[in-house]
Amino acid sequence: MYIAMNRFKVTNGAEQAFETLWATRDSHLDGTPGFLEFKMLRGAAGEGYTLYISQSRWRDEASFHDWMKSDSFRKAHKDAGDHRHLYLGPPNFEGLQVVEGI
């Protein structure tokens, strides 16, 4: 299993707009081969921002990379730049292999 995460520093006061944006967007993930689950996590507020983490689970890393090359990925991210005012900098990506049996 593979987990893909993006960490977002959402500007204080923009949390509701950020959550609404994610709740109403079409991720184009349903039916994507290898996609298992998506969660949005809200962390603690820091100096000037609240931490959010988008987490998607995939059957394997290859399935995630195939999605990143797909038309569905382009559709899901086509307007991402329109909302830069909500963030302190770009998201930070982390890709992780699940260690089975631990």
C-alpha positions in Angstrom: 0.0 0.0 0.0 1.1 3.6 -0.7 0.0 6.8 1.1 0.3 10.2 -0.6 0.1 13.2 1.6 0.2 17.0 1.0 0.7 19.3 3.9 -1.0 22.7 3.6 -0.4 25.7 5.8 -3.8 27.5 5.6 -3.8 31.2 6.5 -5.5 31.9 9.8 -9.1 33.0 9.0 -9.2 31.0 5.7 -10.0 27.6 7.2 -13.7 27.6 6.4 -13.0 28.6 2.8 -10.3 25.9 2.5 -12.6 23.2 3.9 -15.5 24.3 1.6 -13.3 24.3 -1.4 -12.2 20.7 -0.7 -15.7 19.5 0.3 -17.2 20.8 -2.9 -14.5 20.0 -5.5 -14.6 17.0 -7.8 -11.4 15.0 -7.1 -11.9 12.7 -10.1 -10.7 9.8 -7.9 -13.8 7.6 -7.9 -13.2 4.7 -10.2 -9.4 5.4 -10.5 -7.6 2.1 -10.6 -5.7 1.4 -7.4 -7.4 4.3 -5.4 -8.6 3.2 -2.0 -9.4 6.2 0.2 -9.1 9.9 0.7 -9.1 11.9 4.0 -8.6 15.5 4.8 -7.0 16.1 8.2 -7.0 19.3 10.2 -4.1 19.9 12.7 -3.3 22.5 15.2 -3.1 26.2 14.5 0.4 27.5 14.3 1.8 31.0 14.0 -0.3 32.5 11.2 -1.7 29.2 9.8 -3.6 26.0 10.5 -2.1 22.7 9.3 -4.1 20.5 7.0 -3.0 17.2 5.4 -4.7 15.6 2.5 -4.1 11.9 2.6 -4.9 9.4 -0.1 -4.3 5.6 0.1 -3.4 3.6 -3.0 -3.0 -0.1 -3.7 0.6 0.6 -4.7 2.9 3.5 -5.7 2.5 2.7 -9.4 -1.3 3.3 -9.2 -0.6 6.7 -7.7 1.9 7.7 -10.3 -0.5 6.5 -13.1 -3.2 8.8 -11.7 -0.7 11.7 -11.6 -0.2 11.2 -15.4 -3.9 11.0 -16.1 -6.5 13.4 -17.5 -8.4 12.9 -14.2 -5.4 14.4 -12.3 -5.3 17.4 -14.6 -9.0 18.0 -14.2 -8.8 17.7 -10.4 -6.0 20.3 -10.2 -6.9 22.7 -13.1 -7.9 25.5 -10.7 -5.4 24.9 -7.9 -3.6 28.2 -8.6 -6.7 30.2 -8.2 -6.7 29.7 -4.4 -3.1 30.5 -3.5 -4.3 33.3 -1.2 -5.5 30.6 1.2 -2.0 29.2 1.7 1.3 30.1 3.1 3.4 28.7 0.3 2.9 25.6 -1.8 1.9 22.3 -0.2 4.6 19.9 0.9 4.3 16.4 -0.6 5.2 13.1 1.2 4.9 9.7 -0.4 5.1 6.7 1.9 5.2 3.0 1.5 3.2 1.1 4.1 5.4 -1.4 6.0 3.4 -4.5 6.2 3.4 -6.6 9.4 4.4 -3.9 11.8 
